[in-house]
Amino acid sequence: MKFTTVLIVLLACFVAFVSRAWAGERISPEDASRRLASGNAVLIDVREPEEWQEGVAQPALLLPLSDLRRNRKAWADVLEQNRDKELILYCRSGNRSGIVARILEKEGHRVTNAGGFAEWRDAGLPVRKP
C-alpha cells in the first residue's frame, strides 16, 4: 500500500514537472490583462491566420507558430522590439502557446502562457476581428 502511494506521488510530481517544462508559466486571462495594463508585457496570438477569423484578443499581436518555426518574417522585429518585456502567449487551447513559450525561453525571452482564446473571450475581456 505504501509503495503504491509513493508511486502515485512521484508520478504526480513528474507530470507537474513535465507540464511546466512544456507550457511555460500558465496564467489566467485576468492576470494577463493586468500584466498588459502595466505596459511591461505584450500579448501574442500564436494561432494560424485562418483561426484568427473567429476573433482575437483586442491587444494581441498576430504571430503564428508556423512563422516562428520557419523564417520568422513576422516574429523577428517583434522579438527585437520587445526584448525587455514579458511575452504573454495564447492559442486555441494553450498547447501551441506552450510550444512557443519553450522555444522563446531557450532564446532568453521572458514568456508566459495565457492558455486559449476562448478563456480570454469567456472572461469578458475585449476581442476584435482581425
Number of C-alpha atoms within 10 A of each C-alpha: 6 7 8 9 10 11 12 12 12 12 12 12 12 12 12 12 11 11 14 14 14 18 22 23 16 21 14 14 24 15 12 21 19 11 16 18 11 9 10 12 21 22 23 23 27 27 23 16 12 7 14 20 11 12 14 25 22 15 15 18 17 19 20 23 19 13 15 17 11 8 10 16 11 14 17 12 11 16 15 9 9 15 13 12 16 18 26 27 32 32 26 18 15 19 16 23 31 28 19 25 26 20 17 17 15 9 9 9 18 19 25 25 29 31 24 21 24 18 18 22 16 10 12 11 13 13 16 13 10 13
